[in-house]
Amino acid sequence: MSTTAAPVSKPQSFFKSIHIPPIFYFVIGIFVIGMILDQTAGSGDILKNPVILTNVFVRSVALGIVAVGQTFVIIGGSIDLSVAFTISITSVMTSLIMHGDPANVPTAVAAVILIGIVIGLANGLIITKLGVNSFIATLGMALILRGILYAAFANFIGSVPRSFETLGYGTIGPVPISIIVLLLVVVVGWLLLTRTKLGAHLYGVGGNKEVARLSGVRTDRVLIAAHIFCAVTAVLTGLFVVSRLRSGAPWVGTDGLYDLESIATTVIGGTALSGGKGGVWGTLGGVLIFGIIDTVFNQLGVDPFLKNILKGAIIVLAVASYTIRSKQEVA
């Protein structure tokens, strides 16, 4: 009696394992519409001028980095409303410690990263150990950070050295360093979500926390780790912002709307607010949509309030489309 060996499946290559989210087709559509509008009603410089195209990505760096961290906490069924003030306190402390001296750069970077870890740890502990809803817990943290910022740093003097400005303005060949940093953060986030136990456990916690706990997952540790990662990405965004502005200010995080827009781009990218579903590549697509809208509207000279209306409409349509598609999949 002869037997035939079962075919051995070959492991997928690195590139084949990367799933292209549908959001990127939407990005292409938004880009094409923007080009048509610019050619007909604007200067038509977006396609002609490579600097403008590069600026689409540079505009996306600050929001993109913190949105990767926001993706982690939302996948875990949580949320972080304190990221904007984490960015602000990073910019203030960085410029205050550096005070224009290149020798202070390592100390300042280490200090703000430690501050970010403490903020993320506090958020995670309040949510997991005290049982406070993540919306309320991180909103409370945001108010605490706001009070510290405006009470202690309302009239501070600080600046970053010119060498540190390389993060915001430097290039490697034709590619801005800031874009490379954004892509590195996205890749690290993707690897953590898809290639580590932390990522698998995070999806499990977001999908059903009780089932994950009964399966042996230390759910509290997973959520705390996600909040620490989110806070550290907010710190990285703060470092990038202060390198561009050359000095920090208490309002840079809130003026940039990094809290609301990081949540919005994450949801647009396909991450479910209920948790357990999503990924950083989709988030990057959502960030690029906002970057394209900003660039096209600036080229057309459109009222910025109309830009906010369009962003709001895109958020509603994106969430509605995901909801309808999810119901069809269940049916």
N, C-alpha and C positions, 0 to 999 in steps of 0.2 A: 504494500500500500504506500503510495507516494504522497508526500506532503509538500506543499508549496509554502515557502516562507512569506510571511506578511511583509508587504512593502514598508520600508523604513522611510518615514517622512523626514525630509530635510528641513533643518531649521531655517527660518526666514532670515534673509539678509537684513542688515541694519536699516537700509533705505526702504525695503519693502515693508518693514514693520511699522513705518511711520504712516499713520492713517491721515489722509488729507481731509480735514473737516469741510462740510458743505459751506461753511461761512466764507471760505476763500473764493468760492464762485460768486458769492454776494459782493466780496471785496472787488473782484474784477468788474462786476456790473456797475458798482458805484464809481469806480475809477473811469470806466468808459463814458458813463453819463457825465461825469465831471469834465472829461476832456472835450466832449461835444459842447457843453455849456461854455467852456473857456474859449473854444474856437469860434463860437457864434456870437457870444455876448461879452467875452473878455478880451484879454490881450493875446491869447493863444501861445503864451510863453511856457506853459507847463511841460509840453512835449519838447519844445525847442531848448529849454534851459535845464541842463542836468542838475544844477544847484537846487532848483525848485523841487525836483523829484527826490533829491537827497533829503531835503527839508521835511518831506512827508514822513520819512522814517525818523529823523531827528526829533520831530515834534512828538513822535510816538514813544520815545525812549522813556521819559519820566513816568508816564502813565503805564506803559507796558511793563516796566519792572515791578511796580507795586501791584499791578493787576495779576501778575503771576502768583504772588503771595496770597492775594485775595481769592484766587482760584482754589488754593489749597484749603482755606478755611470753609469756603462755600461747599466744596466737595464733601467735606466732613460734616456738613449740616449746620455750620456755624456762620458767623459773619464778623467783620471787623470795621467799625465806624471810627476807630481812633487813628487810622493811618494818616489822615491829613495833618493832624497835630504831631504825629511822630515825625513826619517829614519836616514840619516847621521847627520842631525842637532840635532835629538833626542839623538843619541849616544854621540855626542860631549858635548852637554849641560848637559846630565845626569852625565857623568864622571867628568865634570868641576865643577858642583854644589856639587855633592857628595864628591869629592876629598878624597875618601877613608874613610869618616866618616859616620858610620851608622845613626847618628842623622840627617844627611842631606837627607836621603832617601825620606821621605814624601815631603819635599820641592822640591826636584828634580823631582819627579814623577808628582806633581801638576803643576810645571812650564812647563814641556815638553808637558803635556796634554793640557795646556792652549795655548802653541805655536801651537800645532796641530789644535786646534779649530780655532785659528786665521788664519792659512794657509787655512784650508778648507772653512772658511767663506769668505776669500778673493777670493779664486777660484770661489766659488758659486756666489758671487756678481758680479765679473767681467763677468762671463758667462751670468747671468740672467739680470743684470741691465745695463751693457754696451753692451750687445749683441755680445760679442766676442766669436768666435768658441772655443769650449772646448779644442780642440787640441792645438790651439795657446795660449789660456789663461793659461793652465797648463804648457805648454812648457816655456812660459814666466816666470811663477812662479818658475819653476825648475832652470832657468838661474839666477834669482834673488837670490834664496837660495844658488846656487853654488857660486855666487860672494861673498855672506856674509861668507860662510864657508871658502873659500880659502883666503879671505882677512883678516878675524878676527881670524881664528882658525888654521892657517897653522902650527904653532909651539906651540900648547897649551900643558899643562901638566894636566892630570886628571886621576882618577881611580875610580872604584866602590868598596865599602867594600865587604869583603868576604861573609857577610850575604846576600847581594843582588845577589850573584852568585847562590843562591839557585834556582832562577827562571830558570836559564839555565841548572843547573846540578843536582838540588834536585829531590827527588822522594817521592812518597807516596806509600809505599809498593814497588812493582816492577814497578809501573807506573811512568814515569817521569812527573814532575809538568808541564813542557812545553807542553806536549801532552794534559794534562787536560785543560790547558789554551786555546789551539787551539780548542778543541772540544767545550768549553764554548763559544768562539767567534762565531763558526759556528752555534751553537744552538741559540744564541742571534740573529744572522743575519737571521736565518730561521724564528724565531718567529716574528721578525720585518717585514719580507716580507710577511708572510702568516697570521699573526694574528692581524695586526694593520692597521689603515687607511693609515698610511704613506706608508706601503708596497703596498697596493691596488692602492693608488694614484701614486706611483712610476712606477708601471707597466703601468698605464694609460698614464702617461706623456711620457714614453718611446715608447708606442705603437702609440700614436698620440697626440702630445702636444696641438694642437689647439682644438681637440675634448675634451680633458681633461679640458682645460681652459673654454670652453663653458659649460661644465658639472658642473662647480663650483669649480674645483680643483685649489688651489693656486699653480700653477706650479712652480713659482719662489721659494717659500718656500720649496717645495719638493726637488728640485734640490740642493738648498743650504744645506738642511739637509743631503742629500746623500753625498755631498762633505765633509761636516764636519765629518760624520761617517767614510768616507774613510781615511781622514787625521788622525783621532784618531787611526784607525787600523794600519796605518803606524807608529804612535808613539809607539804603543804596540810592533810592530815588532822591532823598534829601541831599546826598553827597553830589549827585549829578546836578541838581537844581542850583546848589550853592556854587558849584564850579562854573555854571553859566552866568549866574547873577553877580559873582565875585564877592558877595556878602550875603549873610542870612537875614531873615526877617520873620517875626512871629506869624505873619499872615500868608507866607508863600504856599503853604499846604492847602489852606482853606480857599484862597483865591484860585488855586489850580483845580479845585473841585475833585481832588484825587480820591476822596472817600466815595462819593456818589458815582463818579465816572469809572472807578476801578470795579465797582459792583456791576454797573451797567454793561461795560465791555465784557466782563466775565459771563454775564447772562446772555448777551448777544452771541457770544462764542459757543453757546450750547451747554454751559454748565447749569444744572438744575438748582434753583434756590433751595429746594427741599433736600439736596445733597445726594451723594452716591453716583453722580453722573457728570462727565465733563472732562476737560483737559486744557493744557496750557496753549496748545497750537490754535485751538478755537478762540481762546482769549486773545492771542496775538492778532487773529483776524479781526476781532471786534475792535481792538485798539487801532489797527490800520484803517478801518472804516472811519473812525473819528478823526484820524490824522488826515485822511483824504478830504473829508468834509471841511475841516479847518483850512486846509491849503486852498481848495477850490473857492470857498467863500471869501477868503482873503484876496484872492486874485480877482474875483468878480466885484469886490467892494460891497458885499451884501451886509446888511445890518446883522450884528452878532446875535441879537435876540431871535432873529429868524433861524439862525444856525441852531440855537437851542431847541426851537420848535421842531426842526427836522430831526435832531438827535433824539428827542423824546418820541417822535413818531416811529423812528427806526427801532427804538427799544420796545415799544408796544407791539409793533408788527413782528419783530423777531420772536418775542416771547409767545405771542399768539400762534405763530407758525409752529413753534416747538410743541406747544400744548396740543394743537390739533393733530400734529404728526404722532405724538405720544398716544393720544386716544385711539388713533387709527391702528397703531401697532398693537395696542392691548386688545382691540376688537378683532 
